[in-house]
Amino acid sequence: MKKVFLLIAVAGMMLTSCKKCKDCEQKYEFINGALEADFQELAEMLGYATFEEYMNATIQVSDSEFCGDDLDTMEDTEMTYDMDGDGTTDYRVYYECK
């Protein structure tokens, strides 16, 4: 009987200690009708060859594995930006976790 209880206790601890983990990759997408080509000139004025290069240099790239509460935070993170100052957000940065 003690062996069965010990086995159940150990199995329970193993199951509760398992953390849901995923690899998260930071991404961006244009929204509200904005297009990457619309901001190519802006990127060039800022010294970048392409808008993609600008984005890679300015968004914090922190691709890695997240678990538990950190994973929940990453999956809920979304930042939006108004690149041209017209009052409409042009792109959003978010994490895609798999």
N, C-alpha and C positions, 0 to 999 in steps of 0.2 A: 504494500500500500504506500509506503514511504517513497519507493522508487517511482511509482506512478505520479504521486504529488510533485516530487522533484522534477520529473520529466515535464509535467504540465507547467510548473513554475518557470523552468528554463525556457521552454517554448514560448511562454507568454512574454518573458523579458526580451527574447529575440525578436518577436513580432512587434513589440512596442518600441524597440530601439531602432527599427528600420526607418530610414528617412526617405521620403520621396525626393529624388534628385533628378535634375534635368540640366542639360547643357543649354545655355542661353547665349544668343547672338544678338548684338545690338544692330538694329536696322532703322531705315528711314523710308518714308514714302511721301509723295506730294499729295496734297489734298485741296479741296475747294477749287478745282480747275487749274491749279498751278502745274507747270511743266518744268522739268529740269532745264530744257532749252531756254526758258524764260529767264533763268538766273545764270546762264553761262557768262554773259557780259559782266555781271556783278562779280562772279568768281575771278574773272580775268582782271578786273580792276583791283581786286584784293591780292593779286599776285599768283593766282593758281591757274594751271593750264585748263582744268575742267572743273565743273561743279562737283563731280564725284571726288576729285582730289581735295577740293575745299571741305567737303563733308567728312572725308576720311581724316583730315587734319583737325577738324573742329569738334566732332562728336567724340566723346570719351568712349574708346573701344575697350570693353572689359568682358570679352567673351570668355566664359568659363562655366563650371558646374556650380549650381546653387541648389540648396536643400532646405526643406522645412519653411520657416518664416521668411528666410532670405529669398527662397524661390517664389513664395507668394508675393513678396515685395517687387521682385523683378517682373513677374507676370502682370502686375498691376501698374507698373511704371509706364507713363506716357507723357512726353513733353511736346508742346506745339510751338511753332515759331512763325512770326510774321516777318519774312525776309525783306519785303519792300516797303514796310511801314504804312500800308494802305488800310490797316484795320482788319484784314482778313488773314487768318492763319494759312500759311502756304505749305508747310510740311510738318510731319510729326516724327518723333524719334521714339522707338519702343523696343522691347526685347521679345524675340521669338524664342521660346523655350521648347525643346524636344527631348 
